[in-house]
Amino acid sequence: MARSDLLLDLVQAERTGDKDKFRILVEAIIAEERSNQHHLLADRLSELITTAGSGSNVPRDSMSSSVADLVHEVIPKRRLSDLELAPLIHRSASEVIEEHRRGELLRSYGIEPRNRVLLEGPPGNGKTSLAEAMAAELMLPFYVIRYEGIVSSFLGETAARLDHAFEFARTRRCVLFFDELDTIAKERSDEHETGEIKRVVSTLLMQIDRLPAHVILVGATNHGELLDRAAWRRFQVRLSLDAPSRSQATKFIEELSVRLGGDLGYAPRTLADKLAGASFAELEEFAMDVRRRMIMEAPGGELQRIVRERLEHWRTQATA
């Protein structure tokens, strides 16, 4: 949002008593100041809005170190072009990225870019990599929720820590990533779940609803069927990342051969057939294992034997 429009809207929100809009606009200013490296001003504004009315003089969001046990910053390295994605997945992710790159155009029409993305599918097929790539393409910080710091055995503590993590993210332009989202967003109608997890889900839903558009929330789950239905509906973009098809696996193995500097003993299509059902991560690990063994047995290593041994090992693990 242009600074002049933002300030006008800020004054209007204050005059009309729209506290929610006022807070969202202040958070947008804080995020803009952080992106301009004006951290002292951003921290001061953040302190004012996160302590106002709380009855406490202790700022809940003054420095990144205050949430180091709740949120882990990862330097994004993978780009969208590095990933082997189905055309629909690639197009959908590209559209979200474009909306944020050209956010001012959308806002001039009174529309915000989509900022809530759910990735589901079996493990090892690029959910985390896609979230990381979105952050890299937009040159945004990539924050990963740390469940070991969020989840507590004490009544009410988990919801409070989750609230603290969201308060940190709200005043930053960033990608906030929840891996294994079903950990804290389980279906509340499940009679086996405790009242505490239901309170945590309610807190999560409230925070998602309050999330400003400059924060891109990406949730990932291997078990979409376990997600609370209300949480599932909160996401504007829902993408399913499945195991690679034969053609995708073939192309990926070809790229791995080039990247690792040598063939893998069989034609890529043959290997794709022999490794049918493997995830992208498993294909990459297989190729790395073959090359690793070749290096260790150089100069007399027999590539065909090594590949056969690794294929047998993979089949044994796959059927275990």
Backbone bond lengths (Angstrom), bond angles and torsions (degrees), N, CA, C in turn:
res aa  C-N    CA-C-N  psi(-1)  N-CA   C-N-CA  omega(-1)  CA-C   N-CA-C  phi
1 M - - - 1.455 - - 1.517 109.71 -
2 A 1.332 118.07 135.39 1.462 121.53 178.35 1.519 108.78 -61.38
3 R 1.359 116.43 144.75 1.459 120.82 -175.65 1.533 112.18 -58.11
4 S 1.335 118.44 -41.65 1.462 121.20 -179.25 1.523 111.13 -62.75
5 D 1.334 117.29 -44.37 1.461 120.62 178.65 1.518 110.72 -65.21
6 L 1.320 116.83 -38.94 1.451 120.93 -179.47 1.527 110.95 -62.99
7 L 1.327 116.79 -44.41 1.460 120.31 -179.69 1.519 111.79 -66.63
8 L 1.327 116.70 -39.76 1.464 119.98 177.69 1.524 110.87 -62.23
9 D 1.330 115.96 -44.14 1.460 119.86 178.70 1.520 111.49 -65.65
10 L 1.334 116.57 -34.69 1.456 121.24 179.41 1.528 110.76 -63.39
11 V 1.337 116.40 -47.13 1.465 121.01 179.11 1.531 110.64 -63.63
12 Q 1.336 115.79 -42.40 1.461 120.01 179.52 1.532 111.10 -62.15
13 A 1.329 117.10 -41.22 1.459 120.58 179.36 1.518 111.39 -64.29
14 E 1.334 116.96 -37.94 1.460 120.65 179.03 1.531 111.00 -68.62
15 R 1.324 116.12 -40.43 1.467 120.38 -178.26 1.521 111.83 -67.04
16 T 1.320 116.54 -35.70 1.472 120.45 -178.45 1.522 112.33 -88.53
17 G 1.328 116.56 -3.59 1.455 119.77 178.55 1.516 114.46 75.25
18 D 1.333 116.94 20.38 1.469 121.01 179.72 1.529 108.28 -83.46
19 K 1.332 115.81 87.80 1.455 120.93 -174.16 1.521 112.39 -65.84
20 D 1.334 117.19 -38.08 1.468 119.89 -179.10 1.527 111.02 -64.22
21 K 1.340 116.31 -45.42 1.457 119.58 179.30 1.524 110.90 -66.32
22 F 1.334 115.83 -39.24 1.470 120.38 178.71 1.523 110.19 -58.56
23 R 1.339 116.29 -44.61 1.458 120.16 -178.59 1.527 110.85 -65.77
24 I 1.337 116.80 -42.59 1.467 120.56 178.99 1.523 111.01 -60.16
25 L 1.329 116.60 -41.46 1.464 120.24 -179.56 1.528 111.30 -67.71
26 V 1.337 117.00 -40.29 1.465 119.71 176.97 1.529 110.16 -63.27
27 E 1.324 116.52 -39.88 1.468 119.95 177.98 1.522 111.31 -63.36
28 A 1.341 116.60 -35.40 1.463 120.12 176.57 1.531 110.78 -65.15
29 I 1.331 116.19 -39.29 1.468 120.27 177.00 1.529 110.02 -63.86
30 I 1.334 116.65 -43.65 1.467 120.58 179.56 1.527 110.30 -60.71
31 A 1.325 116.03 -44.94 1.464 119.80 179.67 1.520 111.19 -61.68
32 E 1.331 115.99 -38.95 1.473 119.78 179.13 1.526 110.88 -66.42
33 E 1.332 116.34 -41.44 1.462 120.08 179.14 1.532 110.98 -65.01
34 R 1.320 116.52 -38.27 1.463 118.68 177.90 1.527 110.95 -64.77
35 S 1.343 115.89 -40.74 1.460 118.98 179.94 1.522 111.30 -65.70
36 N 1.344 116.79 -23.26 1.471 121.64 177.13 1.528 111.97 -93.64
37 Q 1.361 115.76 10.55 1.468 122.33 178.02 1.530 113.07 67.32
38 H 1.335 117.23 22.23 1.466 121.20 177.21 1.528 108.21 -94.14
39 H 1.332 116.41 68.57 1.456 120.72 -169.47 1.529 112.89 -72.82
40 L 1.334 118.35 -33.13 1.456 119.45 -179.47 1.526 110.74 -64.29
41 L 1.334 116.51 -46.23 1.459 120.36 177.47 1.523 110.90 -63.17
42 A 1.324 116.08 -42.97 1.466 120.14 -179.42 1.526 110.94 -62.56
43 D 1.335 116.39 -43.04 1.459 119.44 179.45 1.525 111.63 -64.93
44 R 1.323 116.71 -38.11 1.468 119.67 -179.74 1.528 110.73 -66.97
45 L 1.322 117.05 -44.82 1.464 120.34 177.26 1.526 110.77 -62.55
46 S 1.338 115.53 -40.95 1.460 120.34 179.58 1.523 110.56 -62.34
47 E 1.322 116.32 -41.36 1.464 120.65 178.50 1.522 110.83 -61.29
48 L 1.326 116.22 -42.74 1.462 120.17 -178.03 1.526 112.14 -63.01
49 I 1.333 117.51 -45.05 1.467 118.27 -174.88 1.514 113.15 -82.11
50 T 1.333 118.46 -21.95 1.467 118.84 -178.42 1.513 111.92 -91.48
51 T 1.340 118.50 -12.31 1.460 120.18 177.40 1.512 111.89 -108.46
52 A 1.342 117.58 -13.64 1.459 120.50 -178.17 1.515 110.66 -60.19
53 G 1.336 114.81 123.73 1.453 119.43 176.52 1.512 114.17 77.60
54 S 1.299 118.78 3.06 1.459 120.35 -176.85 1.520 112.69 -89.58
55 G 1.341 115.58 -13.23 1.448 118.77 -179.34 1.511 113.13 78.97
56 S 1.336 116.67 10.71 1.463 120.35 -178.55 1.505 109.78 -127.14
57 N 1.328 116.34 145.18 1.456 120.96 177.47 1.522 111.85 -95.86
58 V 1.328 116.85 3.89 1.460 120.67 -178.41 1.522 109.47 -95.03
59 P 1.329 119.33 118.29 1.456 120.63 179.44 1.514 111.26 -64.75
60 R 1.326 115.92 136.95 1.458 120.08 179.44 1.513 111.96 -90.03
61 D 1.316 117.67 -10.29 1.466 119.24 -176.72 1.516 109.61 -150.87
62 S 1.311 117.40 74.84 1.451 120.38 -179.01 1.526 112.30 -108.98
63 M 1.315 116.92 -29.92 1.460 120.40 -178.33 1.517 109.57 -146.50
64 S 1.321 115.58 152.88 1.463 120.45 179.20 1.523 111.91 -59.25
65 S 1.329 117.05 -32.51 1.459 120.16 -177.53 1.518 112.48 -64.12
66 S 1.339 117.48 -21.35 1.454 120.83 -177.94 1.518 112.33 -69.44
67 V 1.339 117.15 -18.49 1.466 120.05 -180.00 1.533 110.78 -122.22
68 A 1.319 116.94 23.11 1.466 120.14 -176.07 1.515 112.20 -61.32
69 D 1.344 117.72 -28.29 1.457 119.85 179.16 1.521 112.34 -84.74
70 L 1.332 117.31 -7.05 1.459 121.83 -178.76 1.518 113.05 -108.17
71 V 1.324 115.54 -33.12 1.466 121.27 -174.90 1.522 108.94 -132.69
72 H 1.313 115.85 130.20 1.471 121.38 -179.84 1.521 109.54 -112.03
73 E 1.323 116.91 124.84 1.461 119.89 178.53 1.524 109.84 -87.12
74 V 1.329 115.21 127.88 1.456 122.46 178.03 1.524 108.40 -114.13
75 I 1.313 117.44 133.17 1.456 121.04 177.19 1.529 108.00 -77.31
76 P 1.343 118.33 112.85 1.474 119.51 -177.83 1.521 111.78 -70.00
77 K 1.323 115.88 132.37 1.461 121.07 -178.51 1.523 112.41 -120.11
78 R 1.315 117.27 -33.26 1.462 120.16 -178.64 1.523 110.83 -76.64
79 R 1.327 116.04 138.02 1.453 121.87 174.42 1.528 109.16 -104.71
80 L 1.315 115.00 165.42 1.460 119.20 -178.66 1.527 110.91 -60.33
81 S 1.322 116.44 -35.64 1.468 120.66 -179.76 1.524 112.66 -69.13
82 D 1.337 117.63 -15.49 1.463 121.17 179.46 1.529 112.12 -81.40
83 L 1.328 116.91 -12.89 1.454 121.14 -172.88 1.522 111.36 -100.42
84 E 1.313 115.56 145.84 1.458 122.04 174.35 1.530 107.21 -96.45
85 L 1.330 116.39 101.33 1.455 121.87 -173.98 1.521 110.87 -120.72
86 A 1.325 115.81 148.20 1.460 120.08 172.36 1.523 108.62 -62.30
87 P 1.330 118.55 148.88 1.474 120.94 -176.93 1.526 113.68 -52.76
88 L 1.335 117.78 -42.38 1.460 120.28 -179.37 1.517 111.39 -64.28
89 I 1.338 117.40 -41.37 1.463 121.38 179.69 1.520 110.01 -64.73
90 H 1.327 116.35 -45.54 1.469 121.00 -179.32 1.516 110.42 -61.97
91 R 1.322 117.13 -44.08 1.468 120.13 -178.39 1.528 110.91 -65.71
92 S 1.326 117.14 -43.21 1.466 120.71 -178.58 1.525 111.08 -64.01
93 A 1.343 117.15 -44.22 1.464 120.57 178.64 1.528 110.39 -65.07
94 S 1.325 117.24 -40.84 1.464 121.32 179.42 1.523 111.32 -62.98
95 E 1.323 116.40 -36.48 1.460 119.72 179.92 1.522 111.64 -66.62
96 V 1.348 116.63 -41.47 1.463 119.82 177.48 1.523 110.37 -63.18
97 I 1.329 116.29 -42.93 1.467 120.55 178.53 1.523 110.61 -61.18
98 E 1.324 117.26 -44.29 1.465 120.96 179.52 1.525 111.21 -63.26
99 E 1.320 117.08 -39.17 1.462 120.12 179.93 1.525 111.14 -60.89
100 H 1.328 117.53 -37.31 1.458 119.97 179.80 1.530 111.69 -79.16
101 R 1.309 117.50 -31.77 1.459 119.32 175.54 1.524 111.30 -66.49
102 R 1.324 116.11 -33.70 1.467 121.43 -177.37 1.530 110.67 -114.46
103 G 1.332 113.90 37.62 1.455 119.59 -176.91 1.516 114.22 -59.55
104 E 1.334 116.58 -33.52 1.468 120.00 -178.87 1.523 110.92 -62.54
105 L 1.325 116.72 -35.92 1.470 119.87 178.78 1.522 109.93 -64.13
106 L 1.316 116.93 -46.42 1.459 119.81 179.31 1.524 111.07 -62.55
107 R 1.321 116.95 -43.29 1.468 120.02 -177.39 1.510 112.01 -67.22
108 S 1.338 117.38 -26.79 1.467 119.29 176.84 1.524 110.98 -65.64
109 Y 1.345 116.36 -18.16 1.467 121.44 176.23 1.532 111.30 -104.28
110 G 1.343 116.45 10.54 1.447 120.33 178.62 1.519 114.20 76.51
111 I 1.339 118.20 23.12 1.459 122.75 -178.36 1.531 109.10 -122.36
112 E 1.327 115.88 136.68 1.454 120.69 177.23 1.529 110.08 -96.36
113 P 1.338 118.07 149.88 1.477 119.99 174.99 1.526 110.42 -66.25
114 R 1.313 116.17 150.99 1.463 120.04 176.56 1.531 109.12 -67.35
115 N 1.318 116.14 138.69 1.466 119.33 -174.32 1.521 113.47 -138.25
116 R 1.334 117.80 16.53 1.467 120.03 178.72 1.525 108.57 -131.82
117 V 1.333 115.34 112.13 1.464 122.42 -172.75 1.523 109.63 -123.52
118 L 1.328 116.36 129.01 1.460 121.69 177.35 1.520 109.40 -111.94
119 L 1.331 115.99 126.96 1.463 122.44 178.65 1.524 108.24 -114.10
120 E 1.316 117.03 124.48 1.453 119.99 179.62 1.525 110.44 -130.60
121 G 1.320 115.64 158.72 1.455 120.73 -179.73 1.512 111.31 142.70
122 P 1.335 117.37 170.81 1.462 120.78 -178.00 1.524 111.98 -63.68
123 P 1.342 117.23 156.00 1.470 119.96 -176.89 1.517 112.57 -64.66
124 G 1.335 114.58 152.98 1.456 120.42 173.90 1.511 115.64 85.94
125 N 1.350 117.76 13.00 1.461 119.32 -176.45 1.526 113.97 -117.28
126 G 1.336 116.73 21.46 1.455 119.37 166.14 1.508 117.77 102.77
127 K 1.327 119.43 13.94 1.462 119.63 -178.80 1.530 110.70 -65.01
128 T 1.317 116.37 -51.57 1.469 119.77 179.26 1.529 110.88 -64.48
129 S 1.321 116.60 -40.20 1.466 120.34 -179.69 1.519 111.29 -63.49
130 L 1.332 117.60 -37.36 1.461 120.58 179.85 1.523 110.53 -68.59
131 A 1.327 117.22 -41.57 1.467 120.05 176.93 1.528 110.37 -61.20
132 E 1.324 115.97 -42.92 1.464 121.12 178.64 1.527 110.70 -63.29
133 A 1.334 116.42 -41.26 1.461 120.46 -179.02 1.522 111.53 -64.95
134 M 1.323 117.44 -35.94 1.465 120.20 177.83 1.520 110.28 -63.13
135 A 1.336 116.51 -41.64 1.463 120.13 177.06 1.524 110.87 -64.23
136 A 1.334 116.88 -41.46 1.468 120.81 -179.36 1.519 110.93 -65.10
137 E 1.335 117.70 -43.08 1.461 120.83 -178.90 1.524 111.59 -64.05
138 L 1.334 117.05 -34.31 1.465 121.11 -178.66 1.526 112.39 -93.92
139 M 1.357 116.03 -0.91 1.467 122.07 -179.35 1.526 111.04 54.87
140 L 1.345 114.76 47.56 1.458 121.91 -179.91 1.523 110.63 -113.29
141 P 1.324 117.46 153.12 1.467 119.50 172.62 1.529 109.91 -60.83
142 F 1.324 115.80 146.63 1.469 121.67 -178.79 1.522 107.34 -116.51
143 Y 1.329 116.13 106.87 1.460 121.98 -177.00 1.526 109.88 -105.79
144 V 1.323 115.81 129.52 1.466 122.30 -179.06 1.523 108.61 -111.55
145 I 1.335 116.60 127.44 1.458 121.11 178.60 1.525 109.64 -67.74
146 R 1.319 115.83 133.46 1.464 122.01 179.84 1.526 108.50 -102.43
147 Y 1.320 116.25 103.78 1.458 120.00 -176.26 1.527 112.55 -65.75
148 E 1.332 116.57 -29.17 1.458 118.06 179.36 1.525 111.83 -64.12
149 G 1.353 115.86 -23.42 1.458 119.85 175.76 1.516 112.64 -94.47
150 I 1.324 117.16 -27.69 1.465 121.65 -177.70 1.523 111.73 -77.43
151 V 1.335 116.11 -49.17 1.467 120.61 -172.04 1.525 109.96 -79.16
152 S 1.327 115.21 127.60 1.458 121.85 -179.28 1.524 109.78 -128.09
153 S 1.312 115.95 152.89 1.465 120.91 177.38 1.526 111.75 -83.38
154 F 1.325 116.89 -8.36 1.453 120.61 -177.96 1.522 110.99 -88.25
155 L 1.305 116.13 137.65 1.452 122.77 -177.00 1.533 111.08 -57.97
156 G 1.317 116.39 124.09 1.464 121.50 176.24 1.509 115.10 84.62
157 E 1.338 117.92 -14.18 1.464 120.52 -175.42 1.526 111.98 -71.20
158 T 1.339 117.30 -37.30 1.462 120.27 -179.12 1.518 111.13 -62.04
159 A 1.327 117.10 -45.43 1.467 120.82 179.04 1.520 110.97 -62.14
160 A 1.332 117.50 -39.33 1.466 121.14 179.79 1.522 111.05 -66.09
161 R 1.328 116.97 -40.58 1.463 120.18 179.43 1.531 110.75 -68.71
162 L 1.321 116.64 -38.51 1.463 120.64 176.95 1.519 110.09 -62.11
163 D 1.317 115.82 -42.23 1.464 121.02 177.22 1.523 110.83 -60.19
164 H 1.328 116.84 -41.60 1.469 121.72 179.89 1.529 111.11 -63.56
165 A 1.329 116.59 -42.00 1.466 120.61 179.71 1.525 111.22 -63.80
166 F 1.312 117.01 -41.09 1.462 120.30 178.75 1.525 111.00 -67.57
167 E 1.330 117.24 -38.80 1.464 119.75 178.23 1.520 110.92 -60.19
168 F 1.320 116.04 -36.87 1.464 120.74 177.00 1.522 110.39 -63.84
169 A 1.327 117.18 -46.04 1.463 121.30 -174.55 1.525 112.41 -72.04
170 R 1.325 116.94 -31.61 1.470 120.19 -172.73 1.532 113.23 -60.65
171 T 1.316 117.69 -28.27 1.462 120.95 -177.13 1.525 112.27 -101.01
172 R 1.321 115.96 24.52 1.463 120.92 178.02 1.517 109.86 -137.51
173 R 1.312 116.58 139.06 1.459 119.51 169.31 1.523 106.32 -76.33
174 C 1.314 116.97 114.86 1.460 119.24 -172.32 1.523 110.51 -161.90
175 V 1.333 114.30 171.96 1.455 121.92 167.76 1.520 106.27 -108.97
176 L 1.324 116.56 120.92 1.464 122.63 -179.28 1.523 107.77 -105.34
177 F 1.331 116.59 118.79 1.457 121.37 -170.59 1.520 112.02 -111.84
178 F 1.332 115.85 124.39 1.454 123.06 173.10 1.522 108.37 -107.76
179 D 1.319 117.39 100.24 1.459 119.92 173.63 1.525 107.98 -79.13
180 E 1.341 116.53 151.34 1.460 120.92 -178.70 1.534 110.56 47.23
181 L 1.316 114.91 55.88 1.462 121.75 -175.81 1.522 112.46 -57.28
182 D 1.327 116.70 -29.27 1.465 119.62 -179.27 1.528 112.71 -63.21
183 T 1.341 116.92 -12.25 1.462 120.56 176.78 1.520 111.35 -59.40
184 I 1.345 116.66 -39.48 1.469 119.84 -177.76 1.523 112.78 -123.36
185 A 1.329 117.56 9.57 1.471 120.14 179.73 1.523 110.43 -129.20
186 K 1.331 116.45 41.31 1.455 120.66 -178.36 1.527 111.24 -73.13
187 E 1.304 114.89 154.84 1.456 121.58 179.84 1.536 110.53 -56.78
188 R 1.343 116.08 122.65 1.463 120.16 -176.04 1.520 113.54 -74.17
189 S 1.328 117.25 -18.76 1.461 119.39 -179.84 1.522 112.54 -78.07
190 D 1.337 117.12 -6.93 1.462 121.54 178.65 1.529 108.79 -66.96
191 E 1.309 116.64 117.34 1.465 120.92 -175.82 1.517 112.54 -67.14
192 H 1.319 117.41 -16.57 1.458 120.72 -179.49 1.529 112.56 -83.85
193 E 1.332 116.57 -11.89 1.462 119.39 -179.70 1.525 110.94 -82.91
194 T 1.318 115.86 147.68 1.461 121.30 -178.06 1.519 111.01 -81.89
195 G 1.321 115.27 166.12 1.455 120.14 177.02 1.511 111.93 -64.11
196 E 1.336 116.95 -28.78 1.462 120.77 -179.17 1.523 111.53 -64.99
197 I 1.352 117.83 -45.70 1.465 119.40 -179.50 1.516 110.33 -66.09
198 K 1.324 117.05 -30.41 1.462 119.60 177.19 1.525 111.17 -67.64
199 R 1.327 116.46 -37.34 1.467 120.18 175.53 1.524 110.64 -66.17
200 V 1.326 116.97 -37.81 1.465 120.77 178.67 1.524 110.30 -64.47
201 V 1.337 117.06 -43.04 1.467 120.72 178.72 1.518 110.00 -62.04
202 S 1.312 117.64 -42.22 1.472 121.13 178.89 1.524 110.90 -61.78
203 T 1.336 116.21 -40.88 1.470 120.20 177.17 1.520 110.53 -63.99
204 L 1.326 116.52 -42.94 1.461 120.94 179.17 1.525 111.07 -59.90
205 L 1.319 117.40 -45.51 1.467 121.41 -179.44 1.524 110.73 -62.52
206 M 1.325 116.22 -42.47 1.467 119.99 179.47 1.522 110.60 -62.42
207 Q 1.326 117.12 -42.83 1.458 120.58 -178.92 1.527 111.71 -68.70
208 I 1.323 117.29 -37.20 1.463 120.10 176.93 1.525 109.95 -62.75
209 D 1.322 116.76 -42.14 1.460 120.95 179.76 1.524 111.50 -62.46
210 R 1.328 116.90 -32.12 1.469 121.25 -177.37 1.530 112.83 -88.90
211 L 1.315 116.58 -2.93 1.458 119.88 -173.56 1.536 110.78 -69.47
212 P 1.336 118.37 125.95 1.468 120.37 177.97 1.522 111.65 -71.82
213 A 1.329 115.28 158.71 1.470 120.60 -173.71 1.522 112.88 -65.70
214 H 1.336 118.52 -20.56 1.465 118.80 -177.84 1.529 112.36 -78.13
215 V 1.325 117.92 -6.36 1.461 121.98 174.10 1.530 108.03 -103.62
216 I 1.327 116.59 121.29 1.462 120.88 177.94 1.525 108.24 -94.85
217 L 1.321 115.86 113.06 1.453 121.63 178.97 1.525 109.03 -92.92
218 V 1.321 116.89 121.83 1.462 121.98 177.45 1.526 107.89 -118.84
219 G 1.318 116.04 120.13 1.450 121.40 175.75 1.515 109.76 -108.31
220 A 1.326 116.89 143.09 1.469 121.03 178.82 1.518 108.74 -129.93
221 T 1.319 115.96 140.70 1.459 120.28 177.96 1.523 110.76 -149.10
222 N 1.330 115.23 142.52 1.457 120.48 173.01 1.524 111.08 -86.48
223 H 1.338 115.51 -11.61 1.463 120.41 -174.84 1.527 109.64 -133.80
224 G 1.323 115.78 76.10 1.450 120.26 -179.64 1.509 113.30 -58.84
225 E 1.335 116.85 -27.70 1.459 120.36 -178.38 1.524 112.48 -69.55
226 L 1.336 117.60 -16.07 1.462 120.84 179.99 1.516 112.95 -88.26
227 L 1.326 117.60 -13.12 1.461 120.83 -177.19 1.522 111.23 -68.79
228 D 1.315 114.37 143.04 1.460 119.48 172.30 1.526 109.33 -59.81
229 R 1.316 116.92 136.15 1.460 120.07 -175.25 1.526 112.68 -61.57
230 A 1.326 116.37 -35.35 1.463 119.13 178.37 1.522 110.84 -67.84
231 A 1.336 117.44 -36.54 1.467 120.64 176.98 1.521 109.95 -66.46
232 W 1.321 116.62 -42.64 1.465 121.37 179.85 1.523 110.55 -58.59
233 R 1.335 117.00 -40.79 1.471 120.42 -177.94 1.522 112.58 -71.82
234 R 1.333 117.65 -18.92 1.467 119.42 -178.56 1.530 112.05 -67.31
235 F 1.325 117.50 -22.27 1.470 121.00 -174.09 1.525 109.92 -87.07
236 Q 1.347 114.97 127.27 1.470 120.31 -178.08 1.517 112.00 -78.03
237 V 1.343 116.44 -28.52 1.470 121.49 -179.48 1.516 107.44 -122.83
238 R 1.340 117.07 122.48 1.467 121.76 179.95 1.524 108.54 -124.04
239 L 1.333 115.13 118.30 1.463 120.87 -174.28 1.520 110.27 -123.29
240 S 1.309 116.01 138.68 1.462 121.77 179.09 1.528 109.31 -107.40
241 L 1.327 116.46 117.05 1.462 122.30 179.90 1.525 108.12 -103.17
242 D 1.318 115.07 102.29 1.462 120.94 -175.84 1.523 111.24 -94.80
243 A 1.325 115.37 173.45 1.462 120.57 175.31 1.527 109.23 -61.67
244 P 1.332 118.00 149.99 1.467 120.46 -175.17 1.529 112.57 -64.85
245 S 1.323 114.83 143.82 1.456 120.55 171.69 1.527 108.70 -72.56
246 R 1.329 116.37 175.02 1.466 119.64 179.99 1.525 110.94 -60.19
247 S 1.331 117.06 -43.75 1.467 120.15 -178.77 1.523 111.13 -67.92
248 Q 1.326 117.35 -38.90 1.462 120.24 178.28 1.522 110.84 -66.11
249 A 1.322 116.20 -42.20 1.468 119.78 179.07 1.525 110.85 -64.10
250 T 1.338 116.53 -40.21 1.467 120.57 179.12 1.526 110.88 -61.42
251 K 1.328 115.63 -47.27 1.468 119.90 -179.70 1.522 110.91 -63.55
252 F 1.329 116.35 -40.91 1.455 120.91 -178.66 1.529 110.73 -64.91
253 I 1.332 117.21 -41.04 1.468 120.92 178.57 1.527 110.51 -65.97
254 E 1.331 116.88 -37.92 1.473 119.77 175.90 1.531 110.37 -59.71
255 E 1.331 116.35 -44.58 1.465 120.66 -179.76 1.530 111.08 -66.13
256 L 1.333 116.38 -37.16 1.459 119.91 177.63 1.523 111.25 -64.22
257 S 1.322 116.79 -40.32 1.467 120.80 179.47 1.519 110.67 -60.25
258 V 1.329 115.96 -42.89 1.464 120.48 179.31 1.529 110.03 -66.11
259 R 1.329 115.81 -46.55 1.463 120.03 -176.90 1.522 112.03 -64.31
260 L 1.331 116.56 -36.24 1.464 120.28 -177.50 1.527 113.11 -89.01
261 G 1.313 116.36 -2.84 1.458 120.75 172.61 1.504 115.91 75.92
262 G 1.326 118.52 35.76 1.456 119.67 176.84 1.517 112.05 172.41
263 D 1.345 116.44 157.39 1.463 118.97 -179.58 1.522 109.90 -72.54
264 L 1.329 115.49 167.21 1.456 121.54 -174.56 1.522 111.91 -112.67
265 G 1.315 116.97 27.70 1.449 120.38 172.48 1.509 115.64 90.25
266 Y 1.319 117.77 -29.94 1.457 122.89 178.50 1.522 108.64 -131.59
267 A 1.311 115.83 161.56 1.453 119.71 173.46 1.534 108.41 -62.15
268 P 1.333 118.18 144.45 1.467 120.52 -178.87 1.526 113.44 -50.99
269 R 1.331 118.02 -41.75 1.469 119.65 -178.94 1.523 110.80 -66.14
270 T 1.323 116.90 -38.31 1.466 120.07 178.19 1.519 111.23 -64.24
271 L 1.332 115.56 -43.44 1.464 119.06 177.71 1.523 110.90 -64.27
272 A 1.339 117.06 -38.99 1.464 120.62 178.43 1.522 110.50 -59.99
273 D 1.330 116.87 -39.04 1.462 120.73 178.56 1.530 111.10 -68.11
274 K 1.332 116.01 -42.54 1.458 119.93 -177.85 1.528 112.04 -70.11
275 L 1.340 116.14 -24.53 1.463 121.27 179.70 1.525 111.49 -107.37
276 A 1.302 116.40 28.60 1.466 120.94 -178.80 1.524 110.55 -56.32
277 G 1.331 115.35 133.72 1.461 120.69 -179.32 1.507 114.05 94.21
278 A 1.337 117.51 -10.78 1.467 120.75 179.79 1.517 110.28 -72.13
279 S 1.315 116.00 146.17 1.463 121.16 175.39 1.529 109.11 -78.75
280 F 1.328 116.13 170.09 1.459 120.13 175.99 1.527 110.37 -59.56
281 A 1.328 116.68 -40.91 1.464 120.32 -179.84 1.528 110.66 -64.28
282 E 1.326 117.68 -39.04 1.460 121.10 179.31 1.522 111.46 -68.96
283 L 1.327 117.26 -37.32 1.461 120.20 176.49 1.532 110.54 -63.10
284 E 1.319 115.43 -43.15 1.466 119.26 -179.73 1.522 110.87 -66.07
285 E 1.326 117.24 -41.19 1.460 120.25 179.57 1.528 110.90 -65.85
286 F 1.340 117.26 -37.83 1.462 121.05 177.80 1.532 110.17 -61.09
287 A 1.336 116.10 -48.30 1.463 120.50 -179.24 1.528 110.94 -62.74
288 M 1.330 116.59 -42.28 1.464 120.31 178.67 1.524 110.88 -63.47
289 D 1.325 116.40 -38.37 1.462 120.32 -179.07 1.530 111.04 -65.23
290 V 1.338 116.23 -41.67 1.463 120.50 178.24 1.526 110.90 -62.18
291 R 1.328 116.50 -48.10 1.463 120.24 -178.70 1.533 111.09 -65.40
292 R 1.311 115.81 -37.38 1.463 119.78 179.18 1.534 110.83 -61.32
293 R 1.356 115.15 -44.28 1.456 119.97 -179.69 1.520 111.30 -66.33
294 M 1.333 117.09 -38.45 1.462 121.37 178.69 1.521 110.71 -61.97
295 I 1.322 115.57 -41.31 1.466 119.74 -179.94 1.529 109.76 -66.12
296 M 1.327 116.16 -42.91 1.458 119.99 -177.88 1.528 111.98 -67.11
297 E 1.328 117.33 -30.19 1.467 119.96 -177.24 1.527 113.06 -98.59
298 A 1.309 116.75 4.27 1.469 119.62 179.71 1.530 109.66 -63.37
299 P 1.369 118.56 146.84 1.473 125.12 4.38 1.524 114.44 -93.23
300 G 1.323 118.26 3.73 1.461 118.30 -173.10 1.521 114.67 -103.70
301 G 1.308 118.06 14.31 1.460 120.85 -177.61 1.526 112.50 -65.77
302 E 1.323 117.02 138.43 1.455 122.00 178.29 1.534 108.56 -100.45
303 L 1.325 115.98 108.21 1.453 121.27 -173.74 1.532 112.24 -59.07
304 Q 1.345 116.72 -45.89 1.456 120.12 -178.14 1.535 111.55 -59.61
305 R 1.318 116.53 -42.53 1.465 120.01 179.80 1.523 110.81 -64.76
306 I 1.330 115.55 -44.32 1.459 119.87 -179.48 1.526 110.54 -60.56
307 V 1.328 116.35 -44.31 1.464 119.80 -179.57 1.522 110.66 -64.25
308 R 1.320 117.68 -42.87 1.468 120.71 179.48 1.530 110.67 -61.03
309 E 1.333 115.80 -42.83 1.468 119.24 179.08 1.519 111.50 -63.10
310 R 1.333 115.84 -41.67 1.472 119.63 -179.61 1.526 111.21 -68.88
311 L 1.336 116.94 -35.69 1.467 120.04 177.17 1.531 110.68 -65.15
312 E 1.313 116.72 -41.53 1.457 120.46 178.74 1.527 110.40 -64.08
313 H 1.321 115.73 -41.12 1.464 120.58 178.52 1.533 110.13 -63.92
314 W 1.323 116.64 -42.09 1.468 120.38 179.99 1.520 111.20 -64.07
315 R 1.343 116.72 -43.01 1.467 120.41 179.47 1.532 110.78 -63.44
316 T 1.334 116.84 -37.58 1.463 120.49 178.71 1.521 111.21 -64.08
317 Q 1.324 115.35 -43.20 1.460 119.55 179.16 1.528 111.56 -67.77
318 A 1.337 116.36 -38.95 1.463 121.06 -176.92 1.518 112.45 -65.71
319 T 1.344 116.58 -28.88 1.462 120.11 -178.11 1.515 112.83 -98.47
320 A 1.345 116.19 -1.37 1.474 119.74 -178.06 1.527 111.08 -68.97
